[in-house]
Amino acid sequence: MAHVEVSALSKAQKDELTCTYAALLLHDGELEITEEKLNKVITASGNSVEGYWPGLFAKALKGKDVGALLSNAGSASAGPAPAATGAPAAAAAPAKKEEPKSKYTSFCFYRRELYLPLLKVLLPS
């Protein structure tokens, strides 16, 4: 993943990043991700975003399992199913045994105590 300075981001990219961190904070706090709560977190961090961003994030994440989204971040898509060839089912490769994943497979470093200061430092108004 490439490193990009916050100062090099456009206003829209900063707004999106701010909403992403705010949504992660709410998720980590086991709170519902709503437009009102996103706005509170964003305001508390000393940031501001265009008015439509929190609503977009709230609608996009409504009813979604954010933990599952985080666990699957960066995983390859299975792609389309192969066409049936008439080959015997026994010739198919055995299914891999799924290893249990932790709630935050690669995101265990996220702690709500770090979010607000992180938002203030990374995304100053």
N, C-alpha and C positions, 0 to 999 in steps of 0.2 A: 504494500500500500504506500503510495507516494505521500510525502510530507508536504503540506501546503500551509503557508503562513496565513493566519486569520486575516491579516491586512490585505492579502491577495484575493480574498473571497468577495464576491458581489454581495450586495445588500440581500438579495433573495437567498443566496447560499448561507449567509450568516443567520437569516431568519429561520431557515430550515434546520440548520444545525442547533440553534437555540431551542426550537420546538422539540427536536430529537432528544436533547439532553433533558429537557423538562419532562417529556414523556417517560424517559428512563427513570428519572427520579420518582415520579408518581408510581410507576410499576414496581420499583424496588421497595417503596413504602407500602406496597400492597393496597394502593388507592386506585379508585376508578379514574381512568383518563378521560376527563371532560374538558370542554373548552374553558369553563370557568377556572378549573384547577390549573390548567396549563397557563392561563393568564396570570394567576396568582404567583406561580413559581417563576415565571418570566419576569414579572414586576419585582418580586423579592430579590431576584438576582441582579437587579439594576439594568436589565436589558429591556428592549422593546422590539416588537415585530409588527409587520403589517397585520391589520386586523383579521384578515382571512386565514392566516396560517394556523392559529390554534384550533379553529373550527374544522379545518381540513384534516389536521392530525387526529382530532377527537373522532371525527366521522370515519376516517380510515382505520382507526384502531378499535372502534366500537365492536364488542363481541369477539375480538380476536384474542388468541392466547399469545400474549407478548413474549412470555417465556419460551414458547415453542418457536416463535419467530427468531428470537435471539439464538436459540440452540441450533437453528438451521441456517443461520447467516453464513454465507459463503459456501454452502454445500452445493455440490453439483446437482443439476436437475437429472432426473431419471431418463428424460427424453421420451420419445414415442415408443410404444410397445412394438416389438418385432412382429413381422407378419407371420402367420401360421404357415409352417412348411410341411406339416404332416409327419414330422419326426416324432418318435415316441417320447412321452413325457419323462421317462426314466433317463433319457439322454441329457436332459436339462441339468444345468449346474445346480448343486444343492444350495438352498437358500442360506444366506449368511445369518448367523445368530446375532441379533441386535444386542449390543452392549447397553446397559442402562446408562442414560446420560444424566448428569446433574442438572439442576434447574438452570444454572448459568454455566454451561460448558466452557466457554471461553470468555465469559464476562464476570468472573468471580471477583474482580477488582472493583466493581461498581458498589459503592456504599453511599447512602444518602447523605452522610456527613460530608462527603467530598463534593457533591454536586453543586451546591450553591456557590461555594468558593471557586470551584472550577469554572462555573459559568461566568462569574465576575471577572476572573483572570483571562479566560480564553475569549470571551465575547463582550468586551467592554462596550458600553453604549456609545 
